[in-house]
Amino acid sequence: EIVVVDNGSVDGSCEVIKGLKDVVVVELESNCGFAKACNIGAGNCKSPYVLFLNPDTKIYENCFNEIFRYLKNECSEDIAVIGVKIKDDNQQVQRRCAYFPTWRTYVGMVTGLNYIIPKIFPNHFMSDFDHLQSRSVDQVIGAFFLVNNEVYKRLGGFDEKFFVYYEEVDFCYRAKKQNYRTWYLSSASIYHKGGGLSEKVKAERLFYSLRSRLIYAKKHFSGIGYSITVFVTMIIEPIIRVMYSLIRNNPRDVCDIAKGYYMLYVARSR
């Protein structure tokens, strides 16, 4: 069963998709967010597994055969999520599996300490993993996110407080707390362009990314960890972002940063 959720698009693509055979189209009047749209699309699915797939992806040959072979031959009862190898335009493998973030992750990322003392301030993405072997990981990228439907429903799907970004991080974390695993399958692969529509609206992308980061931190960090994350995100990071853009002589980025943070300050003041 193929379900396409049209999240309030205005480019006419929905009409094209309606003409495709064996495709169920769910039209939403407005953009309700990625997490909520996914939950709506998966709401009536009765299959054992549900695949959430971004529109800027291409499935390579034998991808599903490799997944089904793994599920059939391996002990996968405790697997909640499966991700696959992600390739870019140059057929290079993207290292997009990640560790669960902590406040140290954000301090390191913002200040650059993750490059100087990574053992204390670790990277978010698993850059130390070549992504050429299959293994359990904390989380996989949401562009190709295959979930056990029973586990998905048991956990209540994606948390709709995340409009976009971090919904897959949160889901994997909640699954792990229930003793389920996330599995990276290197024998299956897809192409992913990345960015999507958010690539064209940098200020909005920055706003939603930072907003979701803070929602995640409030939900899963200690009080001190959350406070540190808020301070680094709201005070330190915008200064460093602006300074970096000025050094690169990129005033347009400064405008996008200012707009994105203005949206964030307004949202948090409500």
For each residue, the residues with C-beta under 8 A, 3 or more apart:
1: 24 45 47
2: 22 23 24
3: 23 24 25 26 41 42 45
4: 17 23 24 25 26 41
5: 26 28 37 38 40 41
6: 9 13 14 17 25 26 27 28
7: 28 31 32 33 34 37
8: 28 29 30 31 32
9: 6 12 13 14
10:
11:
12: 9 15 16
13: 6 9 16 17
14: 6 9 17 18 25 27
15: 12 18 19
16: 12 13 19 20
17: 4 6 13 14 20 23 25
18: 14 15 23 25
19: 15 16
20: 16 17 23
21:
22: 2
23: 2 3 4 17 18 20
24: 1 2 3 4
25: 3 4 6 14 17 18
26: 3 4 5 6 40 41
27: 6 14
28: 5 6 7 8 31 32 37 40
29: 8
30: 8
31: 7 8 28
32: 7 8 28 36 37 40
33: 7 36 37 160 162 163 164
34: 7 37 38 162 163 164 165 167
35: 38 39 157 158 159 160 161 162 163 164 167
36: 32 33 39 40 158 160
37: 5 7 28 32 33 34 40 41
38: 5 34 35 41 42 52 157 158 167
39: 35 36 42 43 157 158 160
40: 5 26 28 32 36 37 43
41: 3 4 5 26 37 38 45
42: 3 38 39 45 50 52 149 152 157
43: 39 40
44:
45: 1 3 41 42 50 149
46: 149
47: 1 50 149
48: 148 149 150
49: 71 146 147 148 149
50: 42 45 47 146 147 149 152
51: 144 145 146 147
52: 38 42 142 144 145 146 147
53: 57 59 143 144 145
54: 57 142 143 144 192 196
55: 196
56: 143 192 193 194 195 196
57: 53 54 143 144 190 191 192 193
58: 190 191
59: 53 63 64 190
60: 63 87 188 189 190 191
61:
62: 65 66 188
63: 59 60 66 67 84 188 189 190
64: 59 67 68 188
65: 62 68 69
66: 62 63 69 70 84 185 187 188
67: 63 64 70 71 82 84 146 185 188
68: 64 65 71 72
69: 65 66 72 73
70: 66 67 73 74 76 82 134 183 185 187 188
71: 49 67 68 74 76 79
72: 68 69
73: 69 70
74: 70 71
75: 78
76: 70 71 79 183
77:
78: 75 179 180 181
79: 71 76 82 148 180 181 182 183
80: 147 148 151 152 155 172 175 178 180 181 182
81: 139 140 145 146 147 148 171 172 175 180 181 182 183
82: 67 70 79 140 146 147 182 183 184 185
83: 97 137 140 141 144 145 146 182 183 184 185
84: 63 66 67 140 144 184 185 186 188 189 190
85: 93 131 184 185 186 187 188 189 190
86: 93 94 96 141 143 144 189 190 191 192
87: 60 91 92 93 94 189 190 191 192
88: 91 92 94 191 192 194
89: 191 193
90:
91: 87 88
92: 87 88
93: 85 86 87 130 131 132
94: 86 87 88 131 141 192 194
95: 125 126 127 129 130 131
96: 86 125 131 140 141
97: 83 125 126 129 131 137 138 139 140 141 184
98: 101 124 125 126 137 138 139 140 141 169
99: 105 122 123 124 125 126 138 139
100: 138 139 169 172 173 176
101: 98 105 106 124 169 213 216
102: 105 106 122 221 225
103: 106 107 217 221 224 225 226 228 229 232
104: 107 108 120 121 122
105: 99 101 102 108 109 114 121 122 123 124
106: 101 102 103 109 110 213 217 228 229 232 233
107: 103 104 110 111 113 121 228 232
108: 104 105 111 112 113 114 117 118 120 121 122 123
109: 105 106 114 121 123 124
110: 106 107 232 233 236 237 240
111: 107 108 121 232 236 240
112: 108 115 116
113: 107 108 116 117 120 121
114: 105 108 109 117 118 121 122 123
115: 112 118
116: 112 113 121
117: 108 113 114 120 121
118: 108 114 115 121 122 123
119: 122
120: 104 108 113 117
121: 104 105 107 108 109 111 113 114 116 117 118
122: 99 102 104 105 108 114 118 119
123: 99 105 108 109 114 118 126 127 128
124: 98 99 101 105 109
125: 95 96 97 98 99
126: 95 97 98 99 123 129 131 137
127: 95 123
128: 123
129: 95 97 126 135 137
130: 93 95 133
131: 85 93 94 95 96 97 126 184 186
132: 93 186
133: 130 186
134: 70 183 184 185 186 187
135: 129 183 184
136: 181 182 183 184
137: 83 97 98 126 129 140 182 183 184
138: 97 98 99 100 172 173 176 182
139: 81 97 98 99 100 168 169 172 173 182
140: 81 82 83 84 96 97 98 137 144 145 168 172 182 184
141: 83 86 94 96 97 98 144 145 168 192
142: 52 54 145 167 168
143: 53 54 56 57 86 190 192 194
144: 51 52 53 54 57 83 84 86 140 141 190 192
145: 51 52 53 81 83 140 141 142 168
146: 49 50 51 52 67 81 82 83
147: 49 50 51 52 80 81 82 151 152 171
148: 48 49 79 80 81 151 152 180
149: 42 45 46 47 48 49 50 152 153
150: 48 153 154
151: 80 147 148 154 155 175 178 180
152: 42 50 80 147 148 149 155 157
153: 149 150 156 157
154: 150 151 178
155: 80 151 152 171 174 175 178
156: 153 159
157: 35 38 39 42 152 153 171
158: 35 36 38 39 162 167 168 170 171
159: 35 156 162 167 170 171 219
160: 33 35 36 39
161: 35 215 219
162: 33 34 35 158 159 165 166 167 170 212 215 216
163: 33 34 35 208 211 212
164: 33 34 35 167 198 208 212
165: 34 162 208 209 212 213
166: 162 169 170 212 213 215 216
167: 34 35 38 142 158 159 162 164 170 171 212
168: 139 140 141 142 145 158 171 172
169: 98 100 101 139 166 172 173 216
170: 158 159 162 166 167 173 174 216 219 220
171: 81 147 155 157 158 159 167 168 174 175
172: 80 81 100 138 139 140 168 169 175 176 182
173: 100 138 139 169 170 176 177 220
174: 155 170 171 177 178
175: 80 81 151 155 171 172 178 180 181 182
176: 100 138 172 173 179 180 181 182
177: 173 174
178: 80 151 154 155 174 175
179: 78 176
180: 78 79 80 81 148 151 175 176
181: 78 79 80 81 136 175 176
182: 79 80 81 82 83 136 137 138 139 140 172 175 176
183: 70 76 79 81 82 83 134 135 136 137
184: 82 83 84 85 97 131 134 135 136 137 140
185: 66 67 70 82 83 84 85 134 188
186: 84 85 131 132 133 134 189
187: 66 70 85 134
188: 60 62 63 64 66 67 70 84 85 185
189: 60 63 84 85 86 87 186
190: 57 58 59 60 63 84 85 86 87 143 144
191: 57 58 60 86 87 88 89
192: 54 56 57 86 87 88 94 141 143 144
193: 56 57 89 196
194: 56 88 94 143 199
195: 56 198 199
196: 54 55 56 193 199
197: 200 201
198: 164 195 201 204 205 208
199: 194 195 196 202 205
200: 197
201: 197 198 204 205
202: 199 205 206 253 256 260
203: 206 207 255 256 257 259 260 263
204: 198 201 207 208 260 263
205: 198 199 201 202 208 209 260
206: 202 203 209 210 256 257 260 261
207: 203 204 210 211 259 260 261 263 264 267
208: 163 164 165 198 204 205 211 212
209: 165 205 206 212 213
210: 206 207 213 214 233 237 260 261 264
211: 163 207 208 214 215 264 267
212: 162 163 164 165 166 167 208 209 215 216
213: 101 106 165 166 209 210 216 217 229 233
214: 210 211 217 218 229 230 233 268
215: 161 162 166 211 212 218 219
216: 101 162 166 169 170 212 213 219 220
217: 103 106 213 214 220 221 225 226 229 230
218: 214 215 221 226
219: 159 161 170 215 216
220: 170 173 216 217
221: 102 103 217 218 225 226 229
222: 225 226
223: 226 227
224: 103 227 228
225: 102 103 217 221 222 228 229
226: 103 217 218 221 222 223 229 230
227: 223 224 230 231
228: 103 106 107 224 225 231 232
229: 103 106 213 214 217 221 225 226 232 233
230: 214 217 226 227 233 234
231: 227 228 234 235 236
232: 103 106 107 110 111 228 229 235 236 237
233: 106 110 210 213 214 229 230 236 237
234: 230 231 237 238 261 264 265 268
235: 231 232 238 239
236: 110 111 231 232 233 239 240
237: 110 210 232 233 234 240 241
238: 234 235 241 242 257 261
239: 235 236 242 243
240: 110 111 236 237 243 244
241: 237 238 244 245 253 257
242: 238 239 245 246 254 257 258
243: 239 240 246 247
244: 240 241 247 248
245: 241 242 248 250 251 253 254 257
246: 242 243 249 250 251 254
247: 243 244
248: 244 245 253
249: 246
250: 245 246 253 254
251: 245 246 254 255
252: 255 256
253: 202 241 245 248 250 256 257
254: 242 245 246 250 251 257 258
255: 203 251 252 258 259
256: 202 203 206 252 253 259 260
257: 203 206 238 241 242 245 253 254 260 261
258: 242 254 255 261 262
259: 203 207 255 256 262 263
260: 202 203 204 205 206 207 210 256 257 263 264
261: 206 207 210 234 238 257 258 264 265
262: 258 259 265 266
263: 203 204 207 259 260 266 267
264: 207 210 211 234 260 261 267 268
265: 234 261 262 268 269
266: 262 263 269 270
267: 207 211 263 264 270
268: 214 234 264 265
269: 265 266
270: 266 267
